[in-house]
Amino acid sequence: MHRVIVIILTLNKRLYTWACLEALLLSEGVQLEVIVVDNGSTDGTLDMLAQMKELFKRRGVVLRWLANAQNVGCSVGRNQGLDMAYGDYCVFMDNDVVAADKEWAPKLIRALDEEGASLAGPKLIYPVAPHLIQCAGVGISKNGRVQFCGRGRPRDAADFNERRECQALISACLMFPYTLYEEIGGLDEAFGPIEFEDLDFCYRARAHGCRAVYEPSVEMYHWESITSEGTQKLPNTYYIIKHGMLFKERWRHMFVKEDGPLEEECRWQRIGVPSFEGRRER
């Protein structure tokens, strides 16, 4: 049975993390280990992890965590998780993601195996009806603009219900073999603390000869931006611009030759969902 290591970043938002972990406990078909890297939570997240450790143990799932004294950002935090990991496959997962399928992990592994790929991502959908698509893979235009494929489309849209190769995937839920980390390293900390580190990781893997695939049979609920939204001292717009420029400079030689989306197809569509706050823990 494959050993899968899930790496989750946290910075407060304890109720979202609880829901994420609850869903992972139901996972089937793999030997699962969860590593939580906490970036200085002050809302009882660490106490909650301590409470859940025994529950994980009883269900045969390893739960470990690293507590940073302050927010070290996405790239550094996930790299810390990778340093703690050893298994067949690694998964980056945001703490506002909830698996809708108990067999999510073996299905993503099957997609990697059948396609000869090294990166696999699910269909990310919003957690409230009608469960519109949030991201079904990523497209990059010839000018380096980013498109979340399928964004705002119906969950069952035919165009996004077939497995396909894509230019990149986002780290809200991203699976790759541990050997890929050994070959190309972790996330580039030049993109710290946030924004574009996952797209750069995908392009580094692809430059190494790897392929990225979107697997629609795996659905994940994703509240979107909870991990970083509201975090003090993180000017997200600034980092989007700064790191977007770095990404374009680094990978223009690739995406300018690719059959990416048109510029007008990359306009960002903001889709709001109700807050998850107030959910009671069981």
Order of alpha helices (4+ residues) and beta strands (2+ residues): beta-alpha-beta-alpha-beta-alpha-beta-beta-alpha-beta-beta-beta-beta-beta-beta-alpha-alpha-beta-alpha
